[in-house]
Amino acid sequence: MDTFKQRIRKYARFMRLLLANKTYIYIYIKKRRAYSVDEFLNLLVYLHPLFCKGFCLKCFENDVLLLDNGATKIKVDMRYPVIAWEIFAEHIYELPKAIVGDRTYSVLDIGANRGYSALYFASLEYVERVFSFELFPDIAKKAAENLALNPHLNSKIHFHNFGLGATEQTITAYYLPERDGISSAHLSFLEQYAPEEREHIQSQQCVVKPASLVLQDCIESNKLRHIMLKIDVEGAEYEIMRDLSSHYPQIFEYVGIIMGDTHSGFIALLDILRPYSYDVYMAQPHTNGTCPFILIKQGWLKG
C-alpha cells in the first residue's frame, strides 16, 4: 500500500505525463472507467518514450493501440507495451557500427513474440533476412498482424510458429494474453514474474522442434554465413544452447553476435558457450534474475 506522499507523487507524475500529449488525454477520456490511475500511469511510462521517438497513434480499438513512426507500424496492448518500448524506444538490440562492420547479416530471432524484434531487425540496412521463431500460436497470430502491417519489411522475414528446444514434442505452455513479455513453458516462471496476475494465466498446446535440426537446415539451405542470433525465450535459452552445442556446434562458426536475455543466470549460459570463444561485450544483471547481454565472437571484429 502506497503512503499518502507516494500517492501524491504518483498522481503528480501521472498528470505531467498525461498533459505531455493531447493523444494521452484522448485515450484517458475513452478508457478512464476501465483503467485505474496506476494502470494508466504504467501505460504512459512506456508509451511516452515511444512518442518521443516519433511514433504517433493511428488507431485505438479494443484496448489495442496502432502506432506508426512513418517507417514501422505496430499494434500494442494498452496494459503492457513493455517489449515495444524496449525495442523501439530503448533500442536494446541496437549495435554500434564498430561491431556490425561492413558485413550484411542474417538474423535468427528466437522468441519472436509479437514480431517487434523481427520488424526492428528487418528495418536495418545491414540485415538481409530474418528467421523468426515463436512458440505460442496465439502470440504468433498477433505477430502476423504486425508483420502484415509492414509489407516492405515482411518480405525480409521468414516467420515460424513453433518453438525451439532439444526434442520434437507438443507441450503445454503458459502466457498472459494482455502482457507481451511474459510467456513460458514453465508455469513457475509466470508465477515468479507476475504473481499478481496468477488468475489470468492461460495455457496453450505448443509445438517444439529441435533447435539443432531446424537451424542447421535453415543455415545450410539458405547458405547463411554472417549470422546474428537473438534469443529471448523465458528460460528455454539453456536447453536451446545445449542442444546446439551437442548436435550442431558448427553453428558457432557462423554466429558472430549473440544477444538477448537470460532468466536463470547469465554465467550458466556463458558456461555452455565457453568452448566457442565469445567475449562479453555487455551484460546487465537485474535484481529479478534476468540479464540482458551481448556476446561477440573472438576475432569477429577483425574479419
HELIX and SHEET records of a PDB file:
HELIX    1   1 PHE A    4  LEU A   18  1                                  15    
HELIX    2   2 LYS A   22  LYS A   31  1                                  10    
HELIX    3   3 VAL A   37  CYS A   52  1                                  16    
HELIX    4   4 VAL A   82  PHE A   88  1                                   7    
HELIX    5   5 LYS A   97  VAL A  100  1                                   4    
HELIX    6   6 TYR A  116  ALA A  122  1                                   7    
HELIX    7   7 PRO A  137  ALA A  148  1                                  12    
HELIX    8   8 PRO A  151  ASN A  154  1                                   4    
HELIX    9   9 LEU A  187  TYR A  193  1                                   7    
HELIX   10  10 PRO A  195  HIS A  200  5                                   6    
HELIX   11  11 ALA A  211  ASN A  222  1                                  12    
HELIX   12  12 GLU A  237  HIS A  247  1                                  11    
HELIX   13  13 ILE A  251  TYR A  254  1                                   4    
HELIX   14  14 PHE A  266  LEU A  273  1                                   8    
HELIX   15  15 ARG A  274  TYR A  276  5                                   3    
HELIX   16  16 TRP A  300  LYS A  302  5                                   3    
SHEET    1   A 3 CYS A  56  GLU A  61  0                                        
SHEET    2   A 3 VAL A  64  ASP A  68 -1                                        
SHEET    3   A 3 LYS A  73  ASP A  77 -1                                        
SHEET    1   B 7 ILE A 157  HIS A 160  0                                        
SHEET    2   B 7 VAL A 127  PHE A 133  1                                        
SHEET    3   B 7 TYR A 105  ILE A 110  1                                        
SHEET    4   B 7 ILE A 227  ILE A 231  1                                        
SHEET    5   B 7 VAL A 255  THR A 262  1                                        
SHEET    6   B 7 CYS A 291  LYS A 297 -1                                        
SHEET    7   B 7 TYR A 278  ALA A 283 -1                                        
SHEET    1   C 4 GLY A 163  GLY A 165  0                                        
SHEET    2   C 4 GLN A 202  PRO A 210  1                                        
SHEET    3   C 4 GLN A 169  TYR A 175 -1                                        
SHEET    4   C 4 SER A 183  SER A 184 -1                                        
END                                                                             
